Amino acid sequence: MFKRLKDSFDGGIDKIKWFSSLFSDRLKIEYSVMKLLYQSDQMEKKKEYLMRTIGQRVFELKGYSDRYILKDDIIVEALHEIEKINSEIEEIKKKASEMSKVEE
């Protein structure tokens, strides 16, 4: 009778260990996904700042009809930075999506 009780107790402990291990791994994954999404949000804010910079520069150049706006150094640099940020955001979202999938 004690052997059966001990075996049941050991089986219960094994199940608790398995569940806690699974829960811990899943929690680490979710935390990593949240960090990636936060990083993506910060990049979106930087992108918005660059877009405001472009808008301000266009407004400054509106009086100069002889200047081609898309050739302005500040605007070109901001556009390149936005393209770079967009690709990084896509990578981060793809990574987060892959991480959050449940492994079978």
NORURDA-V898384 format. One record per residue. N is the residue number from 1. RES is the residue in one small letter. SS is DSSP state (H for helix, E for strand, L for the rest). PSI is psi in radians with two decimals (NA if undefined). D_CENTER is the distance of its C-alpha to the mean C-alpha in Angstrom with 1 decimal. Layout:
# NORURDA-V898384
{{N & RES & SS & PSI & D_CENTER} {N & RES & SS & PSI & D_CENTER}}
This chain:
# NORURDA-V898384
{{1 & m & L & -0.72 & 54.8} {2 & f & H & -0.58 & 53.0} {3 & k & H & -0.75 & 51.6} {4 & r & H & -0.70 & 50.2} {5 & l & H & -0.75 & 48.7} {6 & k & H & -0.75 & 47.2} {7 & d & H & -0.73 & 45.7} {8 & s & H & -0.74 & 44.2} {9 & f & H & -0.79 & 42.8} {10 & d & H & -0.70 & 41.3} {11 & g & H & -0.72 & 39.8} {12 & g & H & -0.72 & 38.2} {13 & i & H & -0.73 & 36.9} {14 & d & H & -0.71 & 35.3} {15 & k & H & -0.70 & 33.6} {16 & i & H & -0.73 & 32.3} {17 & k & H & -0.77 & 31.0} {18 & w & H & -0.82 & 29.3} {19 & f & H & -0.76 & 27.6} {20 & s & H & -0.62 & 26.5} {21 & s & H & -0.81 & 25.1} {22 & l & H & -0.77 & 23.2} {23 & f & H & -0.73 & 22.0} {24 & s & H & -0.80 & 20.9} {25 & d & H & -0.75 & 19.0} {26 & r & H & -0.67 & 17.2} {27 & l & H & -0.71 & 16.5} {28 & k & H & -0.73 & 14.9} {29 & i & H & -0.81 & 12.6} {30 & e & H & -0.67 & 11.7} {31 & y & H & -0.74 & 11.2} {32 & s & H & -0.70 & 8.9} {33 & v & H & -0.73 & 6.7} {34 & m & H & -0.69 & 7.1} {35 & k & H & -0.73 & 6.4} {36 & l & H & -0.73 & 2.9} {37 & l & H & -0.61 & 3.1} {38 & y & H & -0.75 & 5.7} {39 & q & H & -0.72 & 5.0} {40 & s & H & -0.72 & 4.1} {41 & d & H & -0.71 & 7.1} {42 & q & H & -0.66 & 9.0} {43 & m & H & -0.64 & 9.0} {44 & e & H & -0.70 & 10.3} {45 & k & H & -0.69 & 12.9} {46 & k & H & -0.67 & 13.9} {47 & k & H & -0.75 & 14.4} {48 & e & H & -0.69 & 16.5} {49 & y & H & -0.77 & 18.5} {50 & l & H & -0.64 & 19.3} {51 & m & H & -0.64 & 20.4} {52 & r & H & -0.68 & 22.7} {53 & t & H & -0.76 & 24.0} {54 & i & H & -0.79 & 24.9} {55 & g & H & -0.72 & 26.6} {56 & q & H & -0.72 & 28.5} {57 & r & H & -0.69 & 29.7} {58 & v & H & -0.73 & 30.8} {59 & f & H & -0.70 & 32.7} {60 & e & H & -0.61 & 34.3} {61 & l & H & -0.01 & 35.4} {62 & k & L & -0.45 & 36.8} {63 & g & L & -0.24 & 40.3} {64 & y & L & 1.65 & 40.4} {65 & s & L & -0.29 & 41.3} {66 & d & L & -0.18 & 42.0} {67 & r & L & 2.34 & 38.4} {68 & y & L & 2.03 & 36.0} {69 & i & H & -0.71 & 32.7} {70 & l & H & -0.11 & 30.4} {71 & k & H & -0.04 & 32.2} {72 & d & L & 2.33 & 31.5} {73 & d & H & -0.74 & 29.8} {74 & i & H & -0.74 & 27.5} {75 & i & H & -0.76 & 26.4} {76 & v & H & -0.77 & 26.0} {77 & e & H & -0.75 & 23.9} {78 & a & H & -0.68 & 21.6} {79 & l & H & -0.72 & 21.3} {80 & h & H & -0.70 & 20.5} {81 & e & H & -0.68 & 17.8} {82 & i & H & -0.75 & 16.3} {83 & e & H & -0.74 & 16.5} {84 & k & H & -0.77 & 14.8} {85 & i & H & -0.72 & 11.8} {86 & n & H & -0.76 & 11.8} {87 & s & H & -0.65 & 11.8} {88 & e & H & -0.68 & 9.0} {89 & i & H & -0.75 & 6.8} {90 & e & H & -0.74 & 8.5} {91 & e & H & -0.78 & 8.1} {92 & i & H & -0.77 & 4.4} {93 & k & H & -0.64 & 5.2} {94 & k & H & -0.76 & 8.3} {95 & k & H & -0.79 & 7.5} {96 & a & H & -0.69 & 6.1} {97 & s & H & -0.74 & 9.1} {98 & e & H & -0.68 & 11.3} {99 & m & H & -0.61 & 10.8} {100 & s & H & -0.17 & 11.6} {101 & k & L & 2.45 & 14.7} {102 & v & L & 2.21 & 17.8} {103 & e & L & 2.41 & 19.8} {104 & e & L & NA & 23.5}}
